[in-house]
Amino acid sequence: MLSLQTYVAYQSRGMAIAPDADPRLAPARERGRKLFFVRMGQLNLACAQCHDEHAGQRPGGAVIPQAHPTGYPLYRLEWQA
């Protein structure tokens, strides 16, 4: 499975993201956008606080990605996969 994921990711490397223009997806996109920016939890944090404001920085040793969907699946050293 890992080999297949790697092959597919390699084939699409550098391609632009082209989301489907289907208008039925608009409500889901809007919900996702709102969730990305809403603060929640005990620490009152939002995803956007790190992935927009601090992208590229290294708190705790790991680089914060810009939350683009093209960066996955990630290779995790601790999982060796």
N, C-alpha and C positions, 0 to 999 in steps of 0.2 A: 504494500500500500504506500509506503514511504517513497519507493522508487517511482510509482505512478504519480504521486503528488509532485515530486521533484521534476519529473518530465513535463507535466502540464504547466507548472510554474515557469519552467525554463522557456517553453514555447511561447508563453504570453508575456515574457519580460519586455518591458518598454512600450507595451501597447497602452493606448489611452483607455481610461475608464469611460464606457459609454452606457449609462444607465438606460433601462427601457423607458420609452416615452409614454407608456401606457398610463392614461389619466387615472385609472383605478388604483394606481400605486401612490397617488398624491397623499391620501390620508396617512398611510404608513410612513411615508417620508417625513411628513410634518410631525408625527408622533416621535419619530427617531430624532429629528432636529431638536424638538423640545426637551426630550430626555437628555440629550448631549449637553444642553446648557442649564438644566435645572439643578439647583443645589439640593442635596439630600443627605440624610444620615446624621450621626452624632457630630461629625466634623464639618458638616455643612459644605461639602465639596461637590463640584460638578466635573464631569469628564473634561469639559473645555478648559478648566483651570490648568490642568497639566498639559493636555494634548494640543492646546492652542497657545497658551501663554508661555509654556516652558519646554516646548518641543526641542529636542537636541541636547538638553541638559542631562546631567547624570546624578540625580539624587540616589544615593545608595548603590552606585556603580553601574546601573543599567541605563542606557540611553532611552529617553522618553520619545516614542515615535509620534508622528503627526496624526495618527489615527486614520491613515488611508487604508482602505480595504485591500490594497494590492500587496501589502507587506506580509501577508499570512499565507500559508502556515509558517510559523517561526520555528527555527531550530533551537531546541532547548538543550544546553549542554548537560544539565542535571538529568535529563530524560534520555540522553543519547539518541534522540530522535527528532 
